[in-house]
Structure formats: C-alpha cells, structure tokens
Amino acid sequence: MLTEWLRERCPSAKPIGIAIAANHKLTFGKRSIDKSGKATLVPTQGCHTPGVVFRIAEDERHLLDAAEGFKHDKPNDPVRYRRDDDFQIQLVGGDDVTTATTYLANKPEDDLKPYDWYLALLIAGPCNTALIQIT
C-alpha cells in the first residue's frame, strides 16, 4: 500500500520495512461494494508475497478498521474482511518470523478484477518503500 494513501486514513502511518508473507498469494478476491476485486492474501503453498509493513498509532486502529470495512460485531461476514492480528511475516533482511495485523477476505472469489488505479496503488507502495530504504 502506498504510504500517502494509508496516511489519509491513519496520519501516524510509518513504513518500517518490506516483509514476506510465506505460503500466501496476493489475489483480488475480495468483492468490493462497487463489484471490483480488492486485495487479499490466500494460503498457497510455495508462494511468497512481499508487502510493506507499517506502524500506526494504537488510537488510529479503529480508523483503519473502518477504511477496510472490518466490523467487530461481524468478523465472519462473508462480504467483509476479517482482521488477523497474528499474521506471520518475515521482514526482508532478517531471519526472524514476527507477526503483524492484516485484513483477509472471509470468502475470496476467483473471478474478480481490480481497477487499474487500485492496482497502481498496490504496486507503488513497495516500490516507494524500497527506494526510501535504499537512500
């Protein structure tokens, strides 16, 4: 995710690195209210997906929940994301596995497509973060 996009929702968002979600594949299987596909990770043996890890203030967590459509009273709603607070990741350049919070589609679908602008945001995030880490 692009830092600027996330900061519109959570002003404290700070990229802390790039991580790998082992044995997970990025798909666009989360159906949005506009019928487009939104990003989710699905378990896929042997597939390793990179992504940006952000730190956000605890008091902004509810803002991210709202932006992602997560509802505490409906954590298993098939048209929503569920929040996984113990999702295992490995930071690039490190050997240790740690956990992060991510949002996963409750009922991923196979036939959805993302909008071009949405896909561009997802691609720009890791690219910009990698450039920041290099300089």
N, C-alpha and C positions, 0 to 999 in steps of 0.2 A: 504494500500500500504506500502511496505517495505521502510523505511527511506532511506537506501542506494540507492535503485532503483530510488527514486524521486530525491535525491541529484545529481545523474548523469545528470539529466535534469535541475534541479534548485539547485545550490550549497547552497543557503541560507535556504533551507527547514529545518524546525524545527518542530517536533511533539509537539503539545500543549495539546493534550488530546484525549480521545475517546468520540465520540458522537453517538447519536441515530438519525436515520432518521425515524421518526414516519410515519406509514402508507405507507411504501415503502419496497419493497422486492428486494434483490440483485438477478439479473439474469445474464446470459451470452448471452444476446440477441442482442448485438452489433456485426454485422458481420465485421470481420477484412478483410484486403486485402488477407490474407492467408486462408480465409474461416473459421477460428476458431471463437469461441464466446469470446467477451470481456465484461468486467463488465459494468453493467448499473443498475440503480435503476428504478423500475416501481411502480407506485401507486398501493398499495394493502392494503385495509382497514384491520386494526388489526395486520398487520405485521410490526415489528420494527427491523431495521437493524443497527448494530453497524459498526463504521468505525473510522479511525484515522483522526484527524484534524491537518493540517499542516499550519504553517505560512511561506509564501515565500515573498521575496522582490518584490515590485511592478514592478521593472525594469526586473524581470525574468518571469513575467506573460506570455509574448509572447513565451518564451521557452516552457512553459507547454502547451500553446495552440497548438504549433507546434507538440509536442510529442503526444498529444491526438488527433491530426488530426482535430482540430477546425479551421475553416476558417471564418474570419469576413465577407467576401463577400458572403459566402454560409451557413448562420446559420441554414437554414432549409433543407439542402441537406439530403435526406433520408439515405445515406450511411455513414454519418458523425455524430459526436457528436454535440450537441448544448451546449453552456455554460450557466449555470444558476447561476447568481451572487447573487441571493436572496433565495437560497435553505434553508429551515428551518431545524435546528438541535437543539438538546438539549445535552449539554455537560454532560457526566456522572459525578455524584456528585453535579450537580447544578440543580436548578429549572427553570431557565430562558431559554426561547427559543431564539436562535440567528440565524443569517444567515451565510452561507458560500458559496463559489463557488464550483460547481461540474459540471461534464460533464455527460450528459444524451443522450442516443441513440435517434435519431429523429424517427427511425422506428424500434423498437425492434422486434426481431424474436423469435419464440419459440423452434426451432429445432437445435440450435447451441450448441456446446460443447467447453469448454476451453481446452487448452493444459495443461498437468499436471504441467509443470514448472510455468505457469501463475497462476494457482490456488494456488500453493505453495507460490508464492509471496504475493498473497492477504491474505492468512491465516497467513503468518509470520508477516505481518505489525502490526495488532492489538495485536498479542501475544507479540512481542518485545516491543511495546509501553506500554502495561500493565506491563510488567516486569520492564521497566525503571521507571514507576510511583510508583511501589511498593518499589523499593530500594532507 
